[in-house]
């Protein structure tokens, strides 16, 4: 009887233990699922916030003006010389067209308010139009010119019309003029090509990301050209040829430690070595690429060594068994099989470098640069730094452009990570 009761109590204890263990497993599973859902929720909120603020930057408000390209103002001599046409008073043509469109505006104060509806970049648009086709001189044509940032914000709904006049940047008379233009179908939202084809500007309606994008491309080109061969060569030597002693262990420990060093430290190193000591040009893509190379090398080396370790030892043994040398075994058998993992690590390192800001601020790439860099020696900035500069700008129109630039940057990061996955799937071999 006692044995039976003891067996029943033991079975009950076992069942109770199993019940508790299953309950703990369910709690752990539900906790993990809740954490995953929270992470996805926060990510969706982040993306929604960025997209909702930035998608409007891909459109820009334009105003249609009837411009008379007066030959007496543009080219009195009639020789159509580039120097004369490029320095003519195109801003005067814009003002003349506005006065003709609203002849009732007489006072200077109202004229200034009228001129404020148009971006000062409209004069450059007219100049580029004439330089591209000098035959337009002396003719009259309808031209869509860029509106000011305040008009753009009004059309997009960021400036409310129903608030008192003292609380908004546009006056009632300006709203009336804009209503007239809209009634005449001369006020319209169009695709903002300038955002993708122009450099930085103090005026938000003229600011674009092309200069920063070119700077990022040049900087990453230098980084890739240096970090990939150096990182792969280092990984191959340490993994396949280096003797196992305290020196190789010390190098390996230092490489692992460098991967955890804050990125701003690499910026200080680049400032001290490349600019102050070696006198490289400040804020150039060359220096930015060198700094990012130092930062991404540990990541590429660690990923490449892991890819080399993943190659089965039987590959090496088979190659050596048929008479291949150590060098032939590594370069003709091991390295091709490890290449997908190496490429994945390299692309992830490049994606990390694309999003870096702190090290580039230390070498002067935070400077306000309007011109598009043509080579790695010219002053440049990069997309993350451009975003950093726009965030600090007081104009409301820069907020949407900041979010739009973040969307472009995230698009590049997603594309680079997708490329890493595709290359790995396409090039990897299974044994």
Secondary structure per residue as TSV (DSSP state, phi and psi in degrees):
chain	resnum	aa	ss	phi	psi
A	1	X	-	360.0	-43.2
A	2	X	H	-65.5	-38.7
A	3	X	H	-63.0	-40.3
A	4	X	H	-65.4	-42.8
A	5	X	H	-66.0	-37.7
A	6	X	H	-64.1	-40.4
A	7	X	H	-64.5	-40.1
A	8	X	H	-65.1	-42.6
A	9	X	H	-66.1	-37.6
A	10	X	H	-66.1	-41.7
A	11	X	H	-65.0	-38.7
A	12	X	H	-64.1	-41.5
A	13	X	H	-63.6	-39.9
A	14	X	H	-64.8	-44.9
A	15	X	H	-64.2	-40.0
A	16	X	H	-63.8	-40.2
A	17	X	H	-64.5	-41.8
A	18	X	H	-63.4	-38.1
A	19	X	H	-64.2	-44.0
A	20	X	H	-63.7	-41.1
A	21	X	H	-65.1	-41.0
A	22	X	H	-65.7	-37.6
A	23	X	H	-64.0	-41.6
A	24	X	H	-64.9	-40.5
A	25	X	H	-63.7	-41.8
A	26	X	H	-63.6	-42.4
A	27	X	H	-61.9	-42.0
A	28	X	H	-64.9	-40.8
A	29	X	H	-66.0	-43.5
A	30	X	H	-67.7	-35.8
A	31	X	H	-64.4	-43.5
A	32	X	H	-63.2	-40.7
A	33	X	H	-64.6	-40.5
A	34	X	H	-63.8	-41.4
A	35	X	H	-63.0	-40.4
A	36	X	H	-64.2	-43.4
A	37	X	H	-65.1	-39.5
A	38	X	H	-63.9	-43.0
A	39	X	H	-61.6	-44.4
A	40	X	H	-65.0	-35.9
A	41	X	H	-64.4	-47.5
A	42	X	H	-62.5	-37.8
A	43	X	H	-65.7	-41.6
A	44	X	H	-65.1	-39.8
A	45	X	H	-62.8	-41.1
A	46	X	H	-62.5	-48.4
A	47	X	H	-65.2	-38.7
A	48	X	H	-64.3	-41.3
A	49	X	H	-63.2	-43.8
A	50	X	H	-67.9	-46.9
A	51	X	H	-67.7	-40.9
A	52	X	H	-64.8	-29.4
A	53	X	H	-89.0	-22.5
A	54	X	H	-107.2	-18.2
A	55	X	G	-65.8	-26.4
A	56	X	G	-69.6	-18.5
A	57	X	G	-69.3	-16.7
A	58	X	G	-79.3	0.2
A	59	X	E	-125.4	149.9
A	60	X	E	-136.4	143.3
A	61	X	E	-80.8	132.3
A	62	X	E	-124.1	149.8
A	63	X	E	-120.4	132.8
A	64	X	E	-89.7	126.3
A	65	X	E	-121.2	148.3
A	66	X	E	-94.5	103.8
A	67	X	E	-99.8	128.0
A	68	X	E	-101.1	109.7
A	69	X	-	-77.7	79.8
A	70	X	-	-63.1	120.9
A	71	X	H	-65.3	-31.5
A	72	X	H	-67.9	-27.5
A	73	X	H	-90.8	-30.9
A	74	X	H	-93.4	-44.9
A	75	X	-	-151.8	77.0
A	76	X	T	-60.2	-30.8
A	77	X	T	-77.2	-21.6
A	78	X	-	75.8	13.8
A	79	X	-	-86.9	-12.6
A	80	X	-	56.9	45.8
A	81	X	-	-81.5	138.7
A	82	X	H	-59.0	-43.8
A	83	X	H	-62.2	-36.5
A	84	X	H	-72.8	-45.8
A	85	X	H	-66.7	-35.1
A	86	X	H	-75.3	-19.2
A	87	X	T	-109.9	11.3
A	88	X	S	-72.2	165.7
A	89	X	-	-86.2	81.8
A	90	X	H	-76.9	-27.7
A	91	X	H	-62.2	-34.3
A	92	X	H	-64.2	-34.2
A	93	X	H	-65.3	-39.1
A	94	X	H	-64.1	-46.3
A	95	X	H	-64.3	-39.7
A	96	X	H	-62.6	-39.7
A	97	X	H	-66.9	-39.3
A	98	X	H	-66.3	-40.9
A	99	X	H	-65.2	-35.8
A	100	X	H	-69.8	-32.9
A	101	X	H	-74.1	-29.8
A	102	X	T	-128.5	75.6
A	103	X	T	-66.9	-17.0
A	104	X	T	-75.0	-13.6
A	105	X	-	-79.7	114.4
A	106	X	-	-117.4	-41.1
A	107	X	S	-73.4	154.6
A	108	X	H	-66.5	-35.7
A	109	X	H	-63.1	-44.5
A	110	X	H	-68.6	-33.8
A	111	X	H	-64.1	-40.1
A	112	X	H	-63.4	-40.7
A	113	X	H	-63.3	-37.2
A	114	X	H	-66.1	-42.9
A	115	X	H	-65.9	-27.6
A	116	X	T	-69.3	-11.0
A	117	X	T	-71.6	-22.5
A	118	X	B	-107.5	139.2
A	119	X	-	-68.9	146.0
A	120	X	T	-67.2	-13.9
A	121	X	T	-71.6	-10.4
A	122	X	H	-61.4	-34.6
A	123	X	H	-61.9	-39.3
A	124	X	H	-69.7	-32.7
A	125	X	H	-63.0	-43.1
A	126	X	H	-66.2	-40.0
A	127	X	H	-61.5	-45.9
A	128	X	H	-62.9	-34.4
A	129	X	H	-66.2	-42.4
A	130	X	H	-69.9	-42.2
A	131	X	H	-64.1	-31.6
A	132	X	H	-75.8	-29.3
A	133	X	-	-145.3	83.3
A	134	X	G	-60.4	-15.5
A	135	X	G	-66.3	-13.7
A	136	X	G	-72.5	-16.5
A	137	X	T	-61.5	129.0
A	138	X	T	93.2	-7.8
A	139	X	-	-102.7	169.2
A	140	X	E	-121.3	131.1
A	141	X	E	-148.4	157.1
A	142	X	E	-87.9	128.4
A	143	X	E	-129.6	133.3
A	144	X	E	-86.1	119.7
A	145	X	E	-116.8	159.1
A	146	X	E	-72.8	131.7
A	147	X	B	-79.3	163.6
A	148	X	-	-69.2	165.3
A	149	X	H	-65.2	-33.5
A	150	X	H	-65.2	-42.5
A	151	X	H	-64.0	-41.1
A	152	X	H	-61.4	-43.2
A	153	X	H	-66.9	-34.3
A	154	X	H	-66.2	-46.4
A	155	X	H	-64.5	-35.3
A	156	X	T	-83.4	-3.6
A	157	X	T	91.6	6.5
A	158	X	S	-80.5	-24.0
A	159	X	S	-106.2	120.9
A	160	X	-	-84.5	136.9
A	161	X	T	-81.9	-23.1
A	162	X	T	-90.6	11.4
A	163	X	S	-96.2	160.3
A	164	X	-	-57.2	150.6
A	165	X	G	-58.4	-35.4
A	166	X	G	-68.9	-15.6
A	167	X	G	-100.7	5.5
A	168	X	S	-132.2	162.4
A	169	X	S	-82.6	-15.8
A	170	X	S	-106.6	135.9
A	171	X	-	-82.8	165.3
A	172	X	H	-60.6	-39.0
A	173	X	H	-66.1	-33.8
A	174	X	H	-68.2	-38.1
A	175	X	H	-62.6	-37.8
A	176	X	H	-65.0	-41.5
A	177	X	H	-63.2	-41.4
A	178	X	H	-66.4	-36.8
A	179	X	H	-62.2	-38.6
A	180	X	H	-63.5	-44.8
A	181	X	H	-62.9	-40.2
A	182	X	H	-66.8	-38.6
A	183	X	H	-62.8	-36.5
A	184	X	T	-85.1	7.4
A	185	X	T	60.1	38.0
A	186	X	-	-114.9	13.2
A	187	X	E	-129.0	121.0
A	188	X	E	-152.0	150.8
A	189	X	E	-93.0	127.4
A	190	X	E	-129.1	165.4
A	191	X	E	-61.4	133.8
A	192	X	-	-86.5	81.5
A	193	X	T	-66.9	-29.4
A	194	X	H	-62.6	-27.6
A	195	X	H	-64.0	-29.5
A	196	X	H	-101.8	-11.4
A	197	X	H	-118.0	-4.0
A	198	X	-	-113.2	161.8
A	199	X	-	-87.4	-168.0
A	200	X	-	-71.9	158.0
A	201	X	-	-153.7	154.8
A	202	X	S	-72.5	-22.1
A	203	X	S	-95.5	122.2
A	204	X	G	-60.5	-33.9
A	205	X	G	-69.8	-16.0
A	206	X	G	-104.9	-9.8
A	207	X	-	-74.2	138.8
A	208	X	-	-138.3	175.9
A	209	X	S	-109.1	2.0
A	210	X	H	-63.9	-39.6
A	211	X	H	-63.1	-45.8
A	212	X	H	-66.5	-36.2
A	213	X	H	-66.4	-42.1
A	214	X	H	-64.3	-39.6
A	215	X	H	-61.5	-40.1
A	216	X	H	-65.3	-41.1
A	217	X	H	-64.3	-45.5
A	218	X	H	-64.9	-42.5
A	219	X	H	-64.7	-44.6
A	220	X	H	-69.3	-29.0
A	221	X	H	-64.1	-44.2
A	222	X	H	-62.7	-43.2
A	223	X	H	-61.5	-46.0
A	224	X	H	-66.8	-41.5
A	225	X	H	-63.8	-27.4
A	226	X	H	-97.7	-44.9
A	227	X	H	-74.4	-35.8
A	228	X	H	-67.1	-54.3
A	229	X	H	-65.4	-39.2
A	230	X	H	-66.8	-43.9
A	231	X	H	-64.5	-44.0
A	232	X	H	-66.8	-43.3
A	233	X	H	-61.9	-41.5
A	234	X	H	-63.4	-44.1
A	235	X	H	-63.7	-42.1
A	236	X	H	-63.5	-43.0
A	237	X	I	-65.7	-48.2
A	238	X	I	-65.5	-34.6
A	239	X	I	-87.7	-31.9
A	240	X	I	-111.5	-29.0
A	241	X	I	-119.8	-28.3
A	242	X	S	-67.8	136.5
A	243	X	-	-69.8	150.7
A	244	X	-	-86.4	95.9
A	245	X	S	-143.3	-173.8
A	246	X	H	-67.7	-26.8
A	247	X	H	-71.1	-44.7
A	248	X	H	-66.7	-34.9
A	249	X	H	-65.1	-40.0
A	250	X	H	-64.3	-41.8
A	251	X	H	-63.3	-42.5
A	252	X	H	-64.0	-42.4
A	253	X	H	-62.7	-41.3
A	254	X	H	-68.3	-36.5
A	255	X	H	-62.7	-44.1
A	256	X	H	-64.4	-36.7
A	257	X	H	-69.5	-36.8
A	258	X	H	-63.8	-29.4
A	259	X	T	-65.9	-19.6
A	260	X	T	-103.9	1.7
A	261	X	S	-72.4	135.7
A	262	X	-	-56.7	142.1
A	263	X	H	-64.4	-28.0
A	264	X	H	-66.0	-24.8
A	265	X	H	-64.4	-38.7
A	266	X	H	-65.4	-34.0
A	267	X	H	-65.1	-41.3
A	268	X	H	-64.6	-38.7
A	269	X	H	-64.3	-43.5
A	270	X	H	-64.0	-38.3
A	271	X	I	-63.5	-41.6
A	272	X	I	-74.1	-40.6
A	273	X	I	-90.2	-56.2
A	274	X	I	-76.4	-34.1
A	275	X	I	-97.3	-54.7
A	276	X	I	-73.2	-40.2
A	277	X	I	-89.8	-46.9
A	278	X	T	-93.1	-5.9
A	279	X	-	58.8	38.2
A	280	X	-	-72.2	155.9
A	281	X	-	-63.0	134.4
A	282	X	T	-70.9	144.2
A	283	X	T	60.1	22.7
A	284	X	B	-89.3	154.7
A	285	X	H	-64.3	-27.5
A	286	X	H	-61.1	-48.4
A	287	X	H	-67.3	-41.3
A	288	X	H	-60.1	-40.5
A	289	X	H	-65.8	-38.0
A	290	X	H	-65.6	-42.2
A	291	X	H	-64.8	-44.7
A	292	X	H	-68.6	-27.8
A	293	X	H	-62.7	-45.8
A	294	X	H	-60.0	-35.7
A	295	X	H	-75.5	-35.9
A	296	X	H	-90.5	-15.8
A	297	X	H	-55.6	-47.8
A	298	X	H	-58.1	-40.4
A	299	X	H	-62.7	-45.0
A	300	X	H	-67.8	-39.8
A	301	X	H	-64.3	-45.3
A	302	X	H	-64.3	-44.0
A	303	X	H	-65.8	-39.1
A	304	X	H	-67.5	-39.2
A	305	X	H	-65.9	-38.8
A	306	X	H	-63.9	-37.5
A	307	X	H	-66.9	-37.6
A	308	X	H	-67.8	-38.4
A	309	X	H	-66.7	-28.1
A	310	X	T	-72.9	-15.4
A	311	X	S	-72.3	125.9
A	312	X	-	-59.3	141.1
A	313	X	H	-59.4	-24.9
A	314	X	H	-62.4	-28.5
A	315	X	H	-64.2	-45.6
A	316	X	H	-66.0	-43.8
A	317	X	H	-64.8	-38.2
A	318	X	H	-67.6	-41.4
A	319	X	H	-65.7	-44.1
A	320	X	H	-66.6	-31.4
A	321	X	H	-68.6	-27.9
A	322	X	T	-93.8	8.9
A	323	X	T	103.6	6.5
A	324	X	-	-73.6	146.4
A	325	X	-	-76.9	170.8
A	326	X	H	-60.4	-42.2
A	327	X	H	-64.4	-44.4
A	328	X	H	-64.6	-39.2
A	329	X	H	-60.7	-44.7
A	330	X	I	-69.6	-49.0
A	331	X	I	-83.1	-23.9
A	332	X	I	-107.2	-11.7
A	333	X	I	-127.0	-51.2
A	334	X	I	-76.7	-48.9
A	335	X	H	-61.6	-44.0
A	336	X	H	-60.2	-34.3
A	337	X	H	-74.2	-29.0
A	338	X	H	-87.7	-8.8
A	339	X	H	-59.9	-40.3
A	340	X	H	-57.3	-44.6
A	341	X	H	-65.4	-36.3
A	342	X	H	-65.4	-43.6
A	343	X	H	-63.7	-38.9
A	344	X	H	-61.5	-47.1
A	345	X	H	-62.5	-37.3
A	346	X	H	-67.0	-44.4
A	347	X	H	-66.1	-39.0
A	348	X	H	-64.1	-39.5
A	349	X	H	-64.1	-38.6
A	350	X	H	-66.3	-37.6
A	351	X	H	-64.8	-38.6
A	352	X	H	-63.7	-42.5
A	353	X	H	-66.4	-34.5
A	354	X	H	-62.2	-32.8
A	355	X	T	-92.5	3.4
A	356	X	-	-80.4	142.6
A	357	X	-	-125.0	-46.5
A	358	X	H	-55.7	-49.5
A	359	X	H	-65.1	-29.4
A	360	X	H	-77.6	-27.3
A	361	X	H	-64.1	-33.9
A	362	X	H	-70.8	-23.4
A	363	X	T	-102.7	14.2
A	364	X	T	90.5	9.7
A	365	X	T	-78.9	10.3
A	366	X	T	-88.9	-1.5
A	367	X	S	-64.9	150.7
A	368	X	-	-77.4	110.7
A	369	X	-	-124.8	120.0
A	370	X	-	-91.8	-41.4
A	371	X	S	-68.5	148.9
A	372	X	-	-81.1	123.1
A	373	X	-	-66.7	135.8
A	374	X	-	-100.6	-19.8
A	375	X	S	-151.2	177.6
A	376	X	T	-77.0	-5.7
A	377	X	T	-97.9	-10.4
A	378	X	S	-86.5	152.8
A	379	X	B	-59.4	139.5
A	380	X	-	-152.4	166.0
A	381	X	-	-131.0	173.4
A	382	X	-	-123.6	168.1
A	383	X	H	-61.4	-44.8
A	384	X	H	-61.4	-38.1
A	385	X	H	-68.4	-37.4
A	386	X	H	-60.0	-42.3
A	387	X	H	-62.4	-42.5
A	388	X	H	-59.5	-40.7
A	389	X	H	-69.1	-41.9
A	390	X	H	-68.7	-33.4
A	391	X	H	-60.4	-33.5
A	392	X	T	-84.3	-2.0
A	393	X	-	-81.0	140.2
A	394	X	-	-78.3	-20.8
A	395	X	-	-68.1	138.8
A	396	X	T	-63.2	-32.7
A	397	X	H	-66.9	-22.6
A	398	X	H	-73.1	-19.6
A	399	X	H	-64.7	-46.5
A	400	X	H	-67.9	-34.9
A	401	X	H	-70.0	-33.0
A	402	X	H	-62.5	-47.4
A	403	X	H	-64.7	-38.2
A	404	X	H	-65.0	-40.4
A	405	X	H	-64.8	-36.5
A	406	X	H	-63.8	-39.4
A	407	X	H	-61.7	-41.9
A	408	X	H	-64.4	-43.9
A	409	X	H	-62.4	-44.6
A	410	X	H	-63.3	-36.0
A	411	X	H	-61.1	-42.9
A	412	X	H	-65.7	-40.9
A	413	X	H	-64.4	-43.1
A	414	X	H	-64.0	-40.6
A	415	X	H	-64.3	-40.7
A	416	X	H	-67.5	-40.4
A	417	X	H	-68.4	-36.8
A	418	X	H	-64.9	-38.4
A	419	X	H	-62.6	-38.6
A	420	X	H	-62.2	-42.8
A	421	X	H	-65.8	-42.8
A	422	X	H	-64.5	-44.9
A	423	X	H	-62.9	-40.2
A	424	X	H	-64.4	-42.6
A	425	X	H	-68.2	-34.2
A	426	X	H	-79.1	-34.7
A	427	X	H	-99.0	-18.6
A	428	X	-	-69.6	149.0
A	429	X	-	-119.9	144.5
A	430	X	-	-107.9	143.9
A	431	X	-	-109.9	360.0
